[in-house]
Amino acid sequence: MSAYFPTMGLEIHAELLTRSKVFCTCSAEFGGTPNSRCCPVCSGLPGTLPVLNQKAVEYIIKAGYVMNCDISRFTKWDRKNYFYPDLPKAYQISQMPRPVCLSGTVNINVNGEDKVIRINRIHLEEDAGKLVHDDVNRISLADYNRCGVPLIEIVTEPDFHSADEVIAFIEKIKLLLQYAGICDCKMEQGSIRCDVNISIAPKGSDELGTRTELKNLNSLKAIARAIEVEIERQEELLESGERVIQQTRRFNEQLGETTAMRSKEDAHDYRYFPDPDIPPIIFTEEELDEIKRSIPELPEQRVARYVDEYGIKKADADIIVGDKRVCDFFDAAIAQYDNPKAIANYIIGELMRRINLGEADMDALKFGGAEFAQLVEFMQTDKISQANAKTVLREMIDKGGSPKDIADRDDLWIKEDNDLLAKVVDEIIANNPKPVEQYKSGDQKVFGFFMGQANKALKGAASPKAIQEYIRKKLSE
Ligand SMILES: [Zn+2]
């Protein structure tokens, strides 16, 4: 057991899903030929004037509401001065004393325990460009496409004491932003990025230790590992009588170690001052109410509704709502066939199983919720057997198409062929005198044996109900 406990706070940067950048009309989309989505404003030419994107302001207010923040009625923008090759203006337009959102809360659940994480602030700023380092030619290239993409920075209080809490929080933030429709949260594309402030202190101590900041963490796995490694490093320092230096550190995933990037700056190093080009904003209650009303149903309410109205188990509702793509798919399916329980079961039992096996990809499904719902309905109404439904689903995953067309083409319908049913079951009963004897002497369990045999032989030609009834009839003769 360690003699120390860790304390962490997060700074999460999320790119907003606006079509254009925050201070100009260039496209804010990810990627593109380097420097093809730039203009004099976002490439920082002298004499240009920024114009604030109204949608970006609306989105940060939504972010504030979904994280239960207070929205400032008066907000303004500041220049954060620093020189870096990916920031051609040599200052970033950000917000210092008057951010749009202040003091919020987000509920997380970690290994079954509920916890509230406090949000210190959320502010709106512009993203910087990207440097591409060419090690072969020993040069660095600047791509300014990302310059000026609207960014919100979510700053938490130091409320985390384990990597599990950090991961649960980031996953919750991703869900909230996705459901609110303001960020796609693609970590691999950098549309959500996370810095972790981390310190350790002796157990029982009221004071926090000196913190370091871990930067450039681009996956949940990297974040969890980096936290673990940095806690170990700080413990070793303190154990050997040394001290932790306040600095920004980089995590090297290959080597599994953190290394110093630079000593940590304080706010005054950036010489913040009010940006003279962007006027402050005063929001009216009406404007804020309208934005609040436009926020769609959020994950927690959805789970509650699925449980209360549809009778879906809480654990199942959590799984469906836990991935917005799956949730949208589910909604499309129940719009086609009003049987939420059966659809939820088949999504979790079959579709997600295949996704987890790598057979299907939620981002590239060749069919929609409506087609999936038809398949579930065919099963529920005894038109197709469970085994054949699996065959149809496999075909839909591989090639797409409607379940009806596939079942027609491959002759997969239940035919209710009573003659065939009688012939097959009579044969099974004649060939298995021992289980028949057992059943007649009161052993109900062998009934499953007859069902299994009949299902196998009939290959979906009769419904389970018809098979069951006929076997029961024969066995009681
Ligand atoms: Zn531009």
Residues whose N, C-alpha, C, O or C-beta is under 5 A from the ligand:
A	BS01	ZN	C24 T25 C26 R37 C38 C39 V41 C42
